[in-house]
Amino acid sequence: MDIEIRHLGPGDDAAVGAAAALFDHPPKPAATRRFLEESTHHLLIAYDASGEPAGFVTGVETTHPDKGTEMFLYELGVDESRRRQGVGSALVSALAALARQRGCYGMWVGTEEDNVAARRTYERAGAQATPSQVILEWDLTE
């Protein structure tokens, strides 16, 4: 599939809105603006040959005093009709290239063990699985 990947930034709120169907939920204007304004938050959108959004990936740089900066691949979404055409792998590879360019020492993502499609996409883009881990989370909405 012939795609163009664009790295969005401040002022690209309308482009996020135009790609709303790719997200789990409609993008929230204030959250979108805040995300795009943060220099360590990255949103890349893949557009097909007709200029339609085909997929996106988000990444967040995290820095620790004794480790340096790494890229957390926050979310990957590809339009259902464009899956299995290399869009996801291209987006993940583009985020990894951006991470290298920004001096990150690594990049990581979490996914469910049984999410075969995601795991294959990440592995095609050069990721390697690590031994089993447990993810603990806090619900701070209550």
OpenMM code with the backbone's topology and positions (N, CA, C; nanometers):
from openmm import Vec3, app, unit

residues = "MET ASP ILE GLU ILE ARG HIS LEU GLY PRO GLY ASP ASP ALA ALA VAL GLY ALA ALA ALA ALA LEU PHE ASP HIS PRO PRO LYS PRO ALA ALA THR ARG ARG PHE LEU GLU GLU SER THR HIS HIS LEU LEU ILE ALA TYR ASP ALA SER GLY GLU PRO ALA GLY PHE VAL THR GLY VAL GLU THR THR HIS PRO ASP LYS GLY THR GLU MET PHE LEU TYR GLU LEU GLY VAL ASP GLU SER ARG ARG ARG GLN GLY VAL GLY SER ALA LEU VAL SER ALA LEU ALA ALA LEU ALA ARG GLN ARG GLY CYS TYR GLY MET TRP VAL GLY THR GLU GLU ASP ASN VAL ALA ALA ARG ARG THR TYR GLU ARG ALA GLY ALA GLN ALA THR PRO SER GLN VAL ILE LEU GLU TRP ASP LEU THR GLU".split()
positions = [
    Vec3(0.0844, -0.1178, 0.0000),
    Vec3(0.0000, 0.0000, 0.0000),
    Vec3(0.0883, 0.1233, 0.0000),
    Vec3(0.0582, 0.2167, -0.0852),
    Vec3(0.1301, 0.3430, -0.0940),
    Vec3(0.0752, 0.4374, 0.0123),
    Vec3(0.1594, 0.4720, 0.1116),
    Vec3(0.1151, 0.5606, 0.2189),
    Vec3(0.2156, 0.6723, 0.2416),
    Vec3(0.1649, 0.7797, 0.3013),
    Vec3(0.2489, 0.8900, 0.3464),
    Vec3(0.2274, 0.9021, 0.4956),
    Vec3(0.3359, 0.9100, 0.5718),
    Vec3(0.3252, 0.9231, 0.7163),
    Vec3(0.3590, 1.0660, 0.7549),
    Vec3(0.2682, 1.1258, 0.8297),
    Vec3(0.2847, 1.2647, 0.8722),
    Vec3(0.2931, 1.2717, 1.0243),
    Vec3(0.3920, 1.3436, 1.0760),
    Vec3(0.4108, 1.3643, 1.2198),
    Vec3(0.3355, 1.4921, 1.2560),
    Vec3(0.2268, 1.4768, 1.3320),
    Vec3(0.1452, 1.5926, 1.3676),
    Vec3(0.2070, 1.6686, 1.4834),
    Vec3(0.1680, 1.7961, 1.4944),
    Vec3(0.2189, 1.8808, 1.6013),
    Vec3(0.1167, 1.9859, 1.6388),
    Vec3(0.1605, 2.0871, 1.7133),
    Vec3(0.0684, 2.1926, 1.7561),
    Vec3(-0.0070, 2.2519, 1.6369),
    Vec3(-0.1374, 2.2694, 1.6541),
    Vec3(-0.2198, 2.3260, 1.5486),
    Vec3(-0.2783, 2.2242, 1.4530),
    Vec3(-0.2444, 2.0981, 1.4678),
    Vec3(-0.2964, 1.9940, 1.3785),
    Vec3(-0.4207, 1.9254, 1.4347),
    Vec3(-0.4931, 1.9947, 1.5205),
    Vec3(-0.6129, 1.9382, 1.5838),
    Vec3(-0.7136, 1.8884, 1.4802),
    Vec3(-0.7313, 1.9626, 1.3726),
    Vec3(-0.8288, 1.9238, 1.2698),
    Vec3(-0.7895, 1.7918, 1.2034),
    Vec3(-0.6603, 1.7677, 1.1871),
    Vec3(-0.6148, 1.6414, 1.1277),
    Vec3(-0.6478, 1.5239, 1.2197),
    Vec3(-0.6398, 1.5460, 1.3505),
    Vec3(-0.6772, 1.4407, 1.4455),
    Vec3(-0.8270, 1.4154, 1.4345),
    Vec3(-0.9057, 1.5232, 1.4275),
    Vec3(-1.0503, 1.5085, 1.4121),
    Vec3(-1.0875, 1.4342, 1.2849),
    Vec3(-1.0147, 1.4591, 1.1771),
    Vec3(-1.0430, 1.3930, 1.0495),
    Vec3(-1.0090, 1.2442, 1.0547),
    Vec3(-0.9246, 1.2052, 1.1501),
    Vec3(-0.8861, 1.0649, 1.1660),
    Vec3(-0.9595, 0.9997, 1.2831),
    Vec3(-1.0656, 1.0625, 1.3311),
    Vec3(-1.1361, 1.0165, 1.4514),
    Vec3(-1.1794, 0.8709, 1.4439),
    Vec3(-1.2147, 0.8226, 1.3262),
    Vec3(-1.2619, 0.6842, 1.3118),
    Vec3(-1.1536, 0.5823, 1.3472),
    Vec3(-1.0286, 0.6224, 1.3481),
    Vec3(-0.9191, 0.5310, 1.3791),
    Vec3(-0.9020, 0.5087, 1.5293),
    Vec3(-0.9541, 0.5999, 1.6099),
    Vec3(-0.9359, 0.5943, 1.7543),
    Vec3(-1.0450, 0.5100, 1.8194),
    Vec3(-1.0195, 0.4643, 1.9411),
    Vec3(-1.1184, 0.3864, 2.0159),
    Vec3(-1.2424, 0.4693, 2.0481),
    Vec3(-1.2216, 0.5980, 2.0752),
    Vec3(-1.3283, 0.6905, 2.1117),
    Vec3(-1.3017, 0.8222, 2.0388),
    Vec3(-1.4034, 0.9063, 2.0232),
    Vec3(-1.3802, 1.0358, 1.9581),
    Vec3(-1.2742, 1.1166, 2.0339),
    Vec3(-1.1785, 1.1744, 1.9634),
    Vec3(-1.0761, 1.2549, 2.0307),
    Vec3(-1.1394, 1.3729, 2.1053),
    Vec3(-1.0896, 1.3971, 2.2258),
    Vec3(-1.1355, 1.5090, 2.3082),
    Vec3(-1.0531, 1.6316, 2.2709),
    Vec3(-1.1195, 1.7443, 2.2386),
    Vec3(-1.0452, 1.8630, 2.1935),
    Vec3(-0.9344, 1.9083, 2.2891),
    Vec3(-0.9622, 1.9179, 2.4178),
    Vec3(-0.8605, 1.9656, 2.5119),
    Vec3(-0.7445, 1.8669, 2.5229),
    Vec3(-0.7750, 1.7370, 2.5261),
    Vec3(-0.6697, 1.6356, 2.5344),
    Vec3(-0.5872, 1.6330, 2.4057),
    Vec3(-0.6552, 1.6489, 2.2917),
    Vec3(-0.5848, 1.6524, 2.1626),
    Vec3(-0.4871, 1.7683, 2.1591),
    Vec3(-0.5344, 1.8863, 2.1962),
    Vec3(-0.4494, 2.0058, 2.1954),
    Vec3(-0.3297, 1.9860, 2.2879),
    Vec3(-0.3554, 1.9359, 2.4090),
    Vec3(-0.2468, 1.9154, 2.5055),
    Vec3(-0.1454, 1.8150, 2.4520),
    Vec3(-0.1930, 1.7036, 2.3952),
    Vec3(-0.1027, 1.6013, 2.3413),
    Vec3(-0.0145, 1.6606, 2.2319),
    Vec3(-0.0754, 1.7319, 2.1386),
    Vec3(-0.0005, 1.7874, 2.0250),
    Vec3(0.0989, 1.8959, 2.0667),
    Vec3(0.0711, 1.9641, 2.1768),
    Vec3(0.1597, 2.0719, 2.2216),
    Vec3(0.2807, 2.0220, 2.2994),
    Vec3(0.2745, 1.8991, 2.3494),
    Vec3(0.3868, 1.8430, 2.4249),
    Vec3(0.4963, 1.7965, 2.3290),
    Vec3(0.6160, 1.8486, 2.3450),
    Vec3(0.7248, 1.8141, 2.2521),
    Vec3(0.7711, 1.6691, 2.2653),
    Vec3(0.7366, 1.6037, 2.3750),
    Vec3(0.7769, 1.4644, 2.3938),
    Vec3(0.6634, 1.3663, 2.3648),
    Vec3(0.5526, 1.4170, 2.3127),
    Vec3(0.4402, 1.3330, 2.2711),
    Vec3(0.4347, 1.3348, 2.1191),
    Vec3(0.4155, 1.2189, 2.0588),
    Vec3(0.4217, 1.2094, 1.9130),
    Vec3(0.3009, 1.1355, 1.8574),
    Vec3(0.2416, 1.1927, 1.7545),
    Vec3(0.1292, 1.1313, 1.6837),
    Vec3(0.1639, 1.1300, 1.5360),
    Vec3(0.1733, 1.0100, 1.4802),
    Vec3(0.2012, 0.9929, 1.3380),
    Vec3(0.0780, 0.9322, 1.2734),
    Vec3(0.0331, 0.9911, 1.1637),
    Vec3(-0.0812, 0.9390, 1.0903),
    Vec3(-0.0356, 0.8977, 0.9516),
    Vec3(-0.0795, 0.7788, 0.9091),
    Vec3(-0.0532, 0.7288, 0.7736),
    Vec3(-0.1737, 0.7634, 0.6869),
    Vec3(-0.1465, 0.8193, 0.5714),
    Vec3(-0.2510, 0.8543, 0.4750),
    Vec3(-0.2327, 0.7692, 0.3502),
    Vec3(-0.3447, 0.7203, 0.2956),
    Vec3(-0.3374, 0.6416, 0.1726),
    Vec3(-0.3219, 0.7346, 0.0526),
    Vec3(-0.3148, 0.6776, -0.0651),
    Vec3(-0.2906, 0.7555, -0.1870),
    Vec3(-0.3985, 0.8604, -0.2131),
    Vec3(-0.5190, 0.8377, -0.1619),
    Vec3(-0.6272, 0.9349, -0.1823),
    Vec3(-0.6288, 1.0425, -0.0738),
    Vec3(-0.5364, 1.0336, 0.0226),
    Vec3(-0.5291, 1.1331, 0.1297),
    Vec3(-0.6143, 1.0998, 0.2515),
    Vec3(-0.6720, 0.9799, 0.2527),
    Vec3(-0.7550, 0.9374, 0.3664),
    Vec3(-0.6668, 0.8775, 0.4766),
    Vec3(-0.6992, 0.9058, 0.6033),
    Vec3(-0.6231, 0.8455, 0.7133),
    Vec3(-0.6393, 0.6931, 0.7136),
    Vec3(-0.5277, 0.6227, 0.7163),
    Vec3(-0.5291, 0.4768, 0.7129),
    Vec3(-0.4903, 0.4163, 0.8476),
    Vec3(-0.4177, 0.4923, 0.9299),
    Vec3(-0.3745, 0.4417, 1.0587),
    Vec3(-0.2971, 0.5476, 1.1342),
    Vec3(-0.2721, 0.5194, 1.2617),
    Vec3(-0.1938, 0.6120, 1.3431),
    Vec3(-0.1130, 0.5341, 1.4455),
    Vec3(-0.0112, 0.5997, 1.4976),
    Vec3(0.0640, 0.5485, 1.6118),
    Vec3(0.0960, 0.6683, 1.7005),
    Vec3(0.0891, 0.6453, 1.8320),
    Vec3(0.1287, 0.7493, 1.9260),
    Vec3(0.2450, 0.6969, 2.0090),
    Vec3(0.3336, 0.7867, 2.0434),
    Vec3(0.4472, 0.7534, 2.1275),
    Vec3(0.4725, 0.8643, 2.2272),
    Vec3(0.5241, 0.8278, 2.3416),
    Vec3(0.5560, 0.9243, 2.4471),
    Vec3(0.6978, 0.8962, 2.4952),
    Vec3(0.7807, 0.9982, 2.4932),
    Vec3(0.9164, 0.9851, 2.5453),
    Vec3(0.9115, 0.9905, 2.6972),
    Vec3(0.9802, 0.8953, 2.7605),
    Vec3(0.9915, 0.8958, 2.9060),
    Vec3(1.1400, 0.8970, 2.9418),
    Vec3(1.1739, 0.9785, 3.0398),
    Vec3(1.3135, 0.9953, 3.0793),
    Vec3(1.3300, 0.9589, 3.2259),
    Vec3(1.4359, 0.8858, 3.2549),
    Vec3(1.4669, 0.8483, 3.3926),
    Vec3(1.6114, 0.8879, 3.4198),
    Vec3(1.6413, 0.9371, 3.5403),
    Vec3(1.7763, 0.9874, 3.5690),
    Vec3(1.8900, 0.8894, 3.5403),
    Vec3(1.8704, 0.7611, 3.5673),
    Vec3(1.9822, 0.6687, 3.5482),
    Vec3(1.9727, 0.5873, 3.4201),
    Vec3(1.8730, 0.6139, 3.3375),
    Vec3(1.8572, 0.5355, 3.2148),
    Vec3(1.8619, 0.6196, 3.0883),
    Vec3(1.8161, 0.7409, 3.0965),
    Vec3(1.8051, 0.8241, 2.9776),
    Vec3(1.6616, 0.8228, 2.9280),
    Vec3(1.6432, 0.8407, 2.7981),
    Vec3(1.5095, 0.8551, 2.7408),
    Vec3(1.4781, 0.7376, 2.6497),
    Vec3(1.3572, 0.6848, 2.6660),
    Vec3(1.3078, 0.5792, 2.5781),
    Vec3(1.1703, 0.6192, 2.5265),
    Vec3(1.1283, 0.5539, 2.4203),
    Vec3(0.9976, 0.5818, 2.3599),
    Vec3(0.9000, 0.4728, 2.4019),
    Vec3(0.7870, 0.5141, 2.4560),
    Vec3(0.6775, 0.4238, 2.4878),
    Vec3(0.5790, 0.4314, 2.3723),
    Vec3(0.5580, 0.3219, 2.3027),
    Vec3(0.4589, 0.3162, 2.1963),
    Vec3(0.3239, 0.3038, 2.2665),
    Vec3(0.2500, 0.4138, 2.2677),
    Vec3(0.1272, 0.4237, 2.3460),
    Vec3(0.0121, 0.3493, 2.2803),
    Vec3(-0.0086, 0.3738, 2.1519),
    Vec3(-0.1208, 0.3068, 2.0841),
    Vec3(-0.0963, 0.3030, 1.9335),
    Vec3(-0.1454, 0.1966, 1.8725),
    Vec3(-0.1400, 0.1783, 1.7275),
    Vec3(-0.2806, 0.1448, 1.6815),
    Vec3(-0.3272, 0.2133, 1.5785),
    Vec3(-0.4590, 0.1842, 1.5226),
    Vec3(-0.4537, 0.1900, 1.3714),
    Vec3(-0.5118, 0.0901, 1.3072),
    Vec3(-0.5154, 0.0854, 1.1609),
    Vec3(-0.6599, 0.0602, 1.1196),
    Vec3(-0.7070, 0.1358, 1.0211),
    Vec3(-0.8413, 0.1171, 0.9686),
    Vec3(-0.8586, -0.0293, 0.9291),
    Vec3(-0.9730, -0.0849, 0.9667),
    Vec3(-0.9962, -0.2281, 0.9445),
    Vec3(-0.9774, -0.2689, 0.7984),
    Vec3(-1.0191, -0.1846, 0.7056),
    Vec3(-1.0081, -0.2190, 0.5636),
    Vec3(-0.8642, -0.2118, 0.5119),
    Vec3(-0.7735, -0.1583, 0.5919),
    Vec3(-0.6341, -0.1427, 0.5478),
    Vec3(-0.5368, -0.2295, 0.6275),
    Vec3(-0.5901, -0.3194, 0.7069),
    Vec3(-0.5041, -0.4082, 0.7855),
    Vec3(-0.4414, -0.5138, 0.6960),
    Vec3(-0.3286, -0.5666, 0.7431),
    Vec3(-0.2524, -0.6711, 0.6716),
    Vec3(-0.1972, -0.6205, 0.5377),
    Vec3(-0.1721, -0.4879, 0.5320),
    Vec3(-0.1147, -0.4276, 0.4116),
    Vec3(0.0148, -0.3527, 0.4424),
    Vec3(0.0658, -0.3675, 0.5643),
    Vec3(0.1917, -0.3047, 0.6013),
    Vec3(0.1805, -0.1671, 0.6644),
    Vec3(0.0584, -0.1173, 0.6828),
    Vec3(0.0404, 0.0169, 0.7404),
    Vec3(0.0909, 0.0203, 0.8844),
    Vec3(0.0498, -0.0772, 0.9657),
    Vec3(0.0921, -0.0804, 1.1051),
    Vec3(0.2428, -0.0923, 1.1197),
    Vec3(0.3022, -0.1817, 1.0446),
    Vec3(0.4478, -0.1987, 1.0508),
    Vec3(0.5201, -0.0717, 1.0083),
    Vec3(0.4692, -0.0051, 0.9046),
    Vec3(0.5308, 0.1203, 0.8592),
    Vec3(0.5220, 0.2274, 0.9669),
    Vec3(0.4083, 0.2356, 1.0344),
    Vec3(0.3925, 0.3341, 1.1411),
    Vec3(0.4863, 0.3052, 1.2582),
    Vec3(0.4952, 0.1787, 1.2989),
    Vec3(0.5836, 0.1425, 1.4096),
    Vec3(0.7291, 0.1700, 1.3719),
    Vec3(0.7677, 0.1370, 1.2510),
    Vec3(0.9042, 0.1642, 1.2050),
    Vec3(0.9323, 0.3134, 1.2016),
    Vec3(0.8338, 0.3920, 1.1603),
    Vec3(0.8513, 0.5375, 1.1574),
    Vec3(0.8673, 0.5936, 1.2981),
    Vec3(0.7924, 0.5401, 1.3940),
    Vec3(0.8075, 0.5857, 1.5325),
    Vec3(0.9443, 0.5461, 1.5867),
    Vec3(0.9912, 0.4261, 1.5536),
    Vec3(1.1242, 0.3830, 1.5979),
    Vec3(1.2325, 0.4724, 1.5378),
    Vec3(1.2175, 0.5101, 1.4118),
    Vec3(1.3140, 0.6007, 1.3481),
    Vec3(1.3129, 0.7375, 1.4166),
    Vec3(1.1934, 0.7862, 1.4499),
    Vec3(1.1825, 0.9134, 1.5212),
    Vec3(1.2488, 0.9026, 1.6583),
    Vec3(1.2277, 0.7914, 1.7264),
    Vec3(1.2900, 0.7710, 1.8580),
    Vec3(1.4422, 0.7756, 1.8468),
    Vec3(1.4962, 0.7086, 1.7457),
    Vec3(1.6426, 0.7120, 1.7244),
    Vec3(1.6885, 0.8548, 1.6993),
    Vec3(1.6155, 0.9240, 1.6137),
    Vec3(1.6498, 1.0624, 1.5784),
    Vec3(1.6484, 1.1526, 1.7027),
    Vec3(1.5616, 1.1252, 1.7950),
    Vec3(1.5481, 1.2071, 1.9161),
    Vec3(1.6392, 1.1594, 2.0289),
    Vec3(1.7235, 1.0592, 2.0019),
    Vec3(1.8220, 1.0142, 2.0993),
    Vec3(1.7718, 0.9133, 2.2000),
    Vec3(1.6594, 0.8492, 2.1739),
    Vec3(1.6087, 0.7465, 2.2650),
    Vec3(1.6973, 0.6225, 2.2585),
    Vec3(1.7203, 0.5604, 2.3722),
    Vec3(1.8026, 0.4393, 2.3743),
    Vec3(1.7218, 0.3147, 2.3419),
    Vec3(1.5885, 0.3246, 2.3452),
    Vec3(1.5041, 0.2098, 2.3154),
    Vec3(1.3594, 0.2507, 2.2990),
    Vec3(1.2762, 0.1529, 2.2668),
    Vec3(1.1331, 0.1752, 2.2512),
    Vec3(1.0637, 0.0496, 2.3023),
    Vec3(0.9474, 0.0663, 2.3654),
    Vec3(0.8759, -0.0495, 2.4176),
    Vec3(0.7257, -0.0311, 2.4032),
    Vec3(0.6555, -0.1435, 2.4098),
    Vec3(0.5096, -0.1447, 2.4009),
    Vec3(0.4602, -0.2646, 2.4815),
    Vec3(0.3415, -0.2512, 2.5358),
    Vec3(0.2767, -0.3641, 2.6020),
    Vec3(0.1549, -0.4054, 2.5211),
    Vec3(0.1292, -0.5344, 2.5159),
    Vec3(0.0091, -0.5842, 2.4491),
    Vec3(-0.0308, -0.7153, 2.5149),
    Vec3(-0.1503, -0.7576, 2.4895),
    Vec3(-0.1989, -0.8824, 2.5458),
    Vec3(-0.1257, -0.9990, 2.4796),
    Vec3(-0.1017, -1.1025, 2.5580),
    Vec3(-0.0299, -1.2194, 2.5072),
    Vec3(-0.1010, -1.2829, 2.3885),
    Vec3(-0.2337, -1.2806, 2.3898),
    Vec3(-0.3095, -1.3449, 2.2821),
    Vec3(-0.3426, -1.2512, 2.1656),
    Vec3(-0.2872, -1.1300, 2.1652),
    Vec3(-0.3104, -1.0364, 2.0551),
    Vec3(-0.2072, -1.0650, 1.9447),
    Vec3(-0.2335, -1.1693, 1.8703),
    Vec3(-0.1394, -1.2187, 1.7695),
    Vec3(-0.1114, -1.1135, 1.6624),
    Vec3(-0.2135, -1.0427, 1.6170),
    Vec3(-0.1938, -0.9422, 1.5116),
    Vec3(-0.0985, -0.8326, 1.5583),
    Vec3(-0.1183, -0.7826, 1.6788),
    Vec3(-0.0304, -0.6775, 1.7306),
    Vec3(0.1115, -0.7297, 1.7458),
    Vec3(0.1258, -0.8477, 1.8028),
    Vec3(0.2595, -0.9023, 1.8240),
    Vec3(0.3328, -0.9216, 1.6913),
    Vec3(0.2636, -0.9708, 1.5909),
    Vec3(0.3269, -0.9890, 1.4591),
    Vec3(0.3674, -0.8538, 1.3990),
    Vec3(0.2810, -0.7548, 1.4136),
    Vec3(0.3129, -0.6208, 1.3618),
    Vec3(0.4385, -0.5665, 1.4275),
    Vec3(0.4446, -0.5734, 1.5602),
    Vec3(0.5610, -0.5209, 1.6317),
    Vec3(0.6873, -0.5994, 1.5976),
    Vec3(0.6756, -0.7304, 1.5867),
    Vec3(0.7921, -0.8117, 1.5529),
    Vec3(0.8402, -0.7843, 1.4109),
    Vec3(0.7471, -0.7622, 1.3160),
    Vec3(0.7869, -0.7269, 1.1786),
    Vec3(0.8632, -0.5948, 1.1760),
    Vec3(0.8324, -0.5075, 1.2726),
    Vec3(0.8994, -0.3774, 1.2790),
    Vec3(1.0260, -0.3829, 1.3647),
    Vec3(1.0676, -0.5037, 1.4051),
    Vec3(1.1955, -0.5194, 1.4726),
    Vec3(1.1902, -0.5420, 1.6227),
    Vec3(1.0724, -0.5488, 1.6838),
    Vec3(1.0630, -0.5710, 1.8284),
    Vec3(1.0898, -0.7168, 1.8621),
    Vec3(1.1353, -0.7387, 1.9834),
    Vec3(1.1568, -0.8733, 2.0353),
    Vec3(1.0779, -0.8862, 2.1647),
    Vec3(1.0103, -0.9991, 2.1813),
    Vec3(0.9338, -1.0232, 2.3035),
    Vec3(1.0289, -1.0468, 2.4203),
    Vec3(0.9908, -0.9974, 2.5371),
    Vec3(1.0658, -1.0232, 2.6598),
    Vec3(0.9895, -1.1275, 2.7408),
    Vec3(1.0535, -1.1886, 2.8386),
    Vec3(0.9825, -1.2869, 2.9209),
    Vec3(0.8568, -1.2249, 2.9821),
    Vec3(0.7647, -1.3102, 3.0196),
    Vec3(0.6365, -1.2653, 3.0738),
    Vec3(0.6536, -1.1599, 3.1823),
    Vec3(0.5654, -1.0616, 3.1776),
    Vec3(0.5628, -0.9534, 3.2748),
    Vec3(0.4201, -0.9399, 3.3256),
    Vec3(0.4047, -0.8757, 3.4382),
    Vec3(0.2735, -0.8470, 3.4924),
    Vec3(0.2555, -0.6964, 3.4893),
    Vec3(0.1420, -0.6524, 3.4396),
    Vec3(0.1116, -0.5092, 3.4386),
    Vec3(0.0095, -0.4836, 3.5480),
    Vec3(0.0396, -0.3892, 3.6346),
    Vec3(-0.0503, -0.3479, 3.7414),
    Vec3(-0.0971, -0.2068, 3.7074),
    Vec3(-0.2211, -0.1784, 3.7335),
    Vec3(-0.2714, -0.0451, 3.6991),
    Vec3(-0.3609, 0.0093, 3.8088),
    Vec3(-0.3732, 0.1394, 3.8109),
    Vec3(-0.4580, 0.2113, 3.9039),
    Vec3(-0.5706, 0.2773, 3.8258),
    Vec3(-0.6930, 0.2670, 3.8738),
    Vec3(-0.8059, 0.3399, 3.8156),
    Vec3(-0.8221, 0.4665, 3.8992),
    Vec3(-0.7847, 0.5790, 3.8444),
    Vec3(-0.7876, 0.7050, 3.9160),
    Vec3(-0.9103, 0.7894, 3.8833),
    Vec3(-1.0091, 0.7290, 3.8181),
    Vec3(-1.1293, 0.8038, 3.7789),
    Vec3(-1.2359, 0.8040, 3.8873),
    Vec3(-1.2198, 0.7229, 3.9888),
    Vec3(-1.3218, 0.7140, 4.0952),
    Vec3(-1.2957, 0.8111, 4.2062),
] * unit.nanometer
topology = app.Topology()
chain = topology.addChain("A")
for resn in residues:
    res = topology.addResidue(resn, chain)
    for name in ("N", "CA", "C"):
        topology.addAtom(name, app.Element.getBySymbol(name[0]), res)
